[in-house]
Amino acid sequence: MIKSSIVFLNKIADFRQHWFIRNVATLQVGSFGGTLVQAVSGIFIARILQPELFGVYSLSIGLAALAGLLLGAGMQDAVATLVGSAYAQKNDEELRNALAFLLKITFYVGLATLAIFIFIPSVAQYFYNNSLIGWYAGIVVLGVFFSSSFNAVVQLSLQVAGRIKSMALLVFGDQFLRSGFALLFVFIGLGVLGGVSGQLAGAAFIFVISIFVWGGLRKVYNIFPSLRDLIGYTRRVSVARYIGFSLWVAVDRNMGNLFMALPVVLTGIYVSTVEVSYFKLAFGYLNLALSLLGPISTLLNMEFPRIQIQDVDKLRKTFIKISVFGLTISTFLTLGAVAVSSIAFRILYGESFMPSVNYVLGLIAYGALFGIGVGLGPMWRAINKVKVSIAINLIVLGIGIPMGLWLISSYGLWGSVIMVTLWFTVSHGASFIYLIRELRRKVL
């Protein structure tokens, strides 16, 4: 008994010393810390605004997430493989070209997204009978542009250089500044306008900080170009050279963002802003717990391609282990969050938001099954099958959006709960089954 316990403890010690596990833990601290700050800020903003105005704020954020979809992390994930490969080979020119491409395409997408801003108020007026929601969303979109432009280049460079602690601090700083300014502006009485303006102010700050971080990184790793040289490469780099590979990966990555943003936006079409608040908080509360899984996916973007080069059978077994691990963790996280939800909402949000607890309970199946998707995105990219992933998700949304609208119009917020659960479960389940079969075929 004692001997087996010692062996077990030694295995845990070895597990903790593994570089991948240490990096996951470090990035989890930064990512979850930022998400926690965002959640705490959201609690105070909800308390100040109360259900009706917080519903307006939530719809503005959700609409901005849709309008700024192309500005998400998709292109950053797409370029990660190119940058990681170039850095490992010490190929200065390829590294600079890949980073320049990321900066250039982000700028182009940003301009296109800002052009969409013109139409957002009309969309908000049509669906929500409130054009102000569209104007608020436009301010958030501008903030997303600042937050995801040069910051994406710096985060990716820190990752490939192994500076995970610095990357985690930057991820945390982004959330801290945007959420902090939003809370500050709401607190001094600027209402919903203050909340969205705070998002923009925080994003502008993180943009400036990223420039200084880049300068510090270059002093240690001269393989990275100066900011002036990077801008010069940006002018000359060919978009056509990388877009074929990167575009599909970016679209696939942003499908996840679309799945997260659509439920709140669709819910607001049929229910009041007060009810939107209840669903938004229930959905966000559970996703806060599940956000601990996020850093695992981020680091798997480089780990899966590395394993594939060594041994495809090992890749299949690792993928299964990661998926089972994710499913187990998401189940425990969900059950824990649900168990304390009543107390948490009463203490954190107050009695006016207690109806949200019922919908947290309704989302148990969604949260418990969510973890099986932790390795899906990285695996699609590793075996170069992102088009299949996009096809699966488009089919799910093609059927799921009309079905979801019917469910919401018929059953209100319970329709939203059913819709979210079906979307994610069907998408993750179909993707997992396909990937297992594909990996088995490659082994044979």
N, C-alpha and C positions, 0 to 999 in steps of 0.2 A: 504493500500500500504506500509506504513512504517512498520507495524507489520510483513507483509510477508517478507519484506527485512531483518528485524532483525532475523527472523527465518532462512532465507537462510544463513545469515552470521554466525549464530550459528552452523548450520550444517557444513559449511565449516571449522569452527574452530574445531569442533569435529572430522571431517574427518582428519584434519592435525595432530591431537593429537594421532590418532590411531597408535599403535606401528608398524604395518605392513607398513603403508604408510610412516612413518618416516624412516624405514629401507630401503624401496624402494628408497626414495629420497636420502638418504645418499649413498647408493650403486650406484645410478645413477650418482651422482657427481663424484665418483671415476672412474666408468666405462667410462662415457662419457668424463671425463677429460683425461683419458688415450687414448681413441679413438681420441680425439681432438688433443692431442700431436702427435699421430701417423699420423693424417691427415696433420697437419702443417709441420711435418718432411717430409712427402711424397710430399708436395707442393714444398719445397725447393729442395728435391732430384730430382723431375721431372724437375724443372727449370735448375738445374745444368747438369743433364744427357741429357735432351732434348728427344723428342719422341722416337728415335730409341733405344738408350741405356736404356731409362726408360722401353721400351717394353721388353728388355732382362731381366731387373731387375724384372719386374712384372711376367714374365713367370717363373723365378727362384723361386719367392715367392709362386706362384701358384703350381708349381711342388713339392715344399717342403711341402706345405699344404697337398697334396695327399700322398706323401711318409710318412709324419709324422702323418697321420690321426689317428692312434692308440694312439698317444701321446696327443690327444686333451682332452677336459674336460669330455669326456664320462664316464670314470671310476670314476672320482671324483663325478659326479652327481649320479652314481650308488651307491657309498658307502655312500652318504649323508644321505640316509634314515636309514642305519644301525648305523651310527655314531650319528645321531640325536636321535634315539630311545635309544641307550645305554647311552647317556649323560643325557637324560630326566629321566631315571631310576637310574642314578648314578651307573651304572654297570661298574666299573673300568676295569675289565678283558675284557668284550665285546668291550668296547671303544678302548682299546689298540690293541686288535686283529683286529678290523676293520681298524684302522689306519695303523697297520703293514701290513695288506693285501694290502691296497692301495699303500703303499710304495713299497712293494715287486712286485706287478703286474706291477707297473709303470716301475720298473727297468727291469723286464723281457721284457716288450713290448719295452722299450728303446733299449735294446740289439738287439732285432729282427729288429727294425726300422733302427738302424745303420748298420745292415747287408745289408739292402736293398740299402744303399748308394752305394754299389759296382756297382749296375745295373743302377742307375739313369743317369749317363753320356751317356750310350748306348741308353737309352730310349729317352733322349733329342736329341741325334744325329739322331735317326730314325724319330722322329716326327718333329723336328725343324731344322734339319741339322746343329746343333750347340751343341757339347758335353759340351762346357763351361757352358751352362745353367744348365746342370746336376750337374757339380762340384759346382757351386754357390748354387744350391738347397741343396746339401749335407751339406754345411756349415750351412745353415739356419736350417736344420733338427737337427744338433748337438746342435744348440742354443735352439731349442724347447725342446730338451731332458733336458737340464739344467733348463730351465724356468718352466717346468711342472712336475719335479720330486718332490723334497721336498716342493717346493712352493705350490703344490696342497694340501698336508697334512696340511700345516700351514693355508692356506685359509679356508679349510673346518673346521678346529678346531676353528678358529676365528668366523666363522659363527654360529656354534652350541653353542659357549660360549656367543653369543650376542655381540661380539666385532665388530660390523658392520663398525664402523669408521676405525678401524685398518685394517680390510679386504679391505675396499675401498682404503685406502692408499697403501696397498700392490699391489692391482690390478693396481692402477695408476702408482706405481713405476716400475712395470714390463714393461708396455708400454713406460713409460718415458725413462727408461734406454736403452731399446733395440732400440727405435726410435732415441733417442738422440745420441747414439754412431754411429748408421748407418749414420745419417746426418753429424756428425763430420768427419767421415772417408771419406765420399764422398766429403765434403767441402775441405778437405786438398789435394784432387786430386787423391784418390785411386779408383775412378770410381765404377763400379758395384761390384767389389771385395771388396771395402771398405764398401759398403752398407750391403752386406751379412755378412762380418766379424764383423761389428758393431752390428748386431743382436746377434751374438755369444758372443761378449764381454759384452753386456748389460745383457744377460741371465746368464752369469757367476756371475755377480755382484748381481743380484736378488737372486741367489742361496745362496750366502754368507749372504745376508741380512735376508733371510728367517730363517736361523739358529739362528741369534740373536733374531728375533721376537719370535721364538719358546721358547727361554730361558726366555724372558720376560713374555710370556703367562703362562709358568709353575709356575712362582713365584706367580701368582695370583690364578691360578686354578691347584691345585696339583693333580686333577684327571687325568691330562695328564702326560704321562711318560716322563722321561728325554730322550735326544737323544740317549744316550748309551743304555738305556733300550728298546727304540723303535726299535733300530737296532737288539737287542737281540730277541725281539718278532718277528721281520721280518724273522729271521732265522727259527723260530719254527712254525709260523702260517701256517695253512693248506690252500693252494690255493683252493683245491677242495671244501672246506666248503662254500666258498662265490662265487665262480666263476659262478655257475649255475644261480644265481640271477643277479649278476653284469654284466656278459658278454652281456646279451641281452640289458640291459639298456645302456651300453657303446656303443654298435653297433647302437642303436636307436639314441643316442645323437650325434654320429659322422656322422650320415646321414645328419644332418644339415650342418656340416662342409664340407661334400662332395658336397652338393648342392651349397655351396658358392665357393668352389675351382674349381670345374669342368668347369664352363662357360669360365673363362679366359684361362685355359689350352686347352680346345677344340677349342676356337677361334683362338689360335696361330697356329693351324695345317693348317689353310687355308688362313690366312691373314698375312700381314707383321707385324713386331714388332712395327712399327709406329702406325698401326691401332689397335694393341693390347693395346697400350697406351691409345688411345681414349676410347675404351670400358672399360678398367680397371678403368680409372678415373671417367667415368660416373656411372658405377656400384658402385664404392667405395664411390662416393660423396653422392649418394642416401642412401646407407647403413650407412653412417656416421649419417645422420639424424635419420634413423630407429634404430640406436643402443641405443637410449634412452629407447627402450622397453626391452632390454636385462635383466637388473636387476630385472624386474618384474618376468620373467621366473625363474631366479635363486632363488628368495625367495619363489616362489610358489612350489618349490620342497619339501619344508617342510610344507607349509601351506595347500595344498590339502590333504595330508595324515591325517593331524590333523582334518580337517573338515569332512573327510570321516568317521572317528571313531565316530564323534558326530551325524551326520545327512547326509544321502546320498542325500536326496532331496535338502538340503541346498547346498551340493556340486554341484549338477546339476545347480542350480540357480546361484551360484557364478561363475561357469565356463562360463555360458552364459554371465553374466555381464562383466566378465574379457575379454571375446572374443569381445564383442561389444565395450567395452572401448578401446581395442587394435586396432580394426578396425577404430574407430573414430580418435584416436590419429595418427595412421599411415597415414590416409588420409590427415589430417591437416599438418603433418610433410612433407609429400611428396609434397603437393601443395605449401607449403612455400619454400621448397628447389628448386622446379622447377621455382617458380616465380623469385628467385634471381640468378638462375644458370648462366645466361648470364653475369651478372655483376661480380659474384663470380669468374667465370673461367677467365674472362679478367683481373681482378685484381690479382688473386692468381697465375694463371698458365701462363698467357700471351697469345698472339695471336696464338702461335704455337699449342696450345691445344684447341682452340675454337671449332673445329669440334666435340668435346665431348658433347657440349651442345645439339646438335640434338638428341643424344642417351639418354641424361637425360630426354628429353621430351618424347621419346619413351618408357621410363620405368615408366611412371606415373601409369599405371594399376598395374604393379608389386608392386610398393611402396605402393599404396593406399590399396591394398588387403592383404599386408604382415601381418598386425597387427592381423588378425584373428587367426594367429598361435601362439600368445604369450603364451597361456596356454596349448597348445597341448602336448608338451613334458612332463611337470609335471603331466598332467592328465593321459597320457598313463602309467606313472610309478605308479601313485597313485592307479589305478585300476588293475595294473599288466597285462596290455595288450600290452606290448611293441613289442611282436612278430607280432601283427597285424599291428602296425605302421611300422615296418621294411618291412613287406610284401607289404604294400601300396607304400612305397617309392621305393622298389626294382622294383615293377611293373612300377611306373612312370619313373624311370631311364632306365629300360629295354626297354621301348618304346621311352622314351625321348632322350636318347643319340644318337641312330641312326637317329631319326627325327631331332635332333639338328645339327648333322654333315651335314645332307642334307640341312637344312636351311642355315647354315653358308656357305657351298660350293656354294649354289645357290644365296644367298642374302647378303653375307658378314656380316658386323656388325649388320645390321638390322635382319638378321637371328638369331644372338646371343640374341638380344633384345626379339624377339618373343619366342625363346627357354626358356629363363629365366622366362619370364612372365607365360608361360604355365606350366613349371615345378612346380613353387611354388604355383600357383593358384589351379592347379588340386590336388596336394599333400595336401595342407591345407584344401581345400574344402572337399575332400573325408574323411579326418581324422576328421574334425569337425562334419560332418553328422554322421559318425559311432559312435563317442563318445556320441553325444546327444542321439542317439537311445539306446546305451548301458546303459547310466545313467538312462534313462526313464524306461528301463526294470528292472534295479536294484530297482528302487523306487516301481514299481508295484509288 
